[in-house]
């Protein structure tokens, strides 16, 4: 025997979750309450299966971890977002950018290209799919204005890749003759 107790593992993981800012006891209570409401058939449990909930993790440009939730499970108090409406689920989405472009990737399994409604404005992008049991919705606000005429969208095997040029708000200025 190595001298470790079973609850030592809990301590290790709790420390890790604390460092990332998760309150695991609160998350576990919310998950238990959600499944209990589903099993009892309560009127607030509007979501019909399949139940999807997950999160993606990556390192942000500042070196800090960035977590993003996705799915169709209510997030009563767990995360910053409200429950998706109308049975829509939030697709797994990856957002990256460099000096010139914003790159967005949506995972949309089981979706055909013609089922996707995509609207890009200077300040946001909205994706909606409403086809049978495949219902996805995601609205992303941009940190800065983008060029809506530069959007390139490619859809392959359930993955939608989008590239949008950022608007260069820097004025080059002009020389002024002083009289």
C-alpha positions, 0 to 999 in steps of 0.5 A: 500500500502506498499510504494514500487515502482515497480522499487524497485524490479528491484533495488533489483535484479540488486544488486544481479546480480551485486554481482554475476558479471552479467551485466543484461542490456547486457544479455537482449540486447543479448537475444533480438538481438538473438530472433530478428535474429530468427524472421527475419530469418537472415542467422546467425541464424543457430540454428533450434528449440528447443532453449535451454539455461540455467545455473546451480548454486552451491557453489564452494569449496572456498565458491563462487558461480559457474555458468555454462551455457548450451544449444544451444543458441549463446552466443555472448558476454554474456559468455566465450564460443562460439556458439556450432557448427553444431546445437549441444547443451551443456548438463547440466553438473555437475562436482565434485571432491574429493582427489581421483576422478573426478565425472561428471554427464551429463543430456542427455534427450531422448538419448539412451546409444548406441548413446553416444560417450565418449572419455577420455584422461589423460587431458580431456573428450569429450562427443558427441551425434549425433542422429536425433534431439538429438545433444549434445557436451561437452569437459571438460579439467581436472585440473590434469591428470586422470587415463584413465583405471579407468573410470566407466560410468553408464547411467540411465534414460537419466543421465550419471554418470562418475567416474575417478580416479586422477593420484597421481603425488606425488612421494614417493621417495626413501632412498639414501645411501650416501657414 
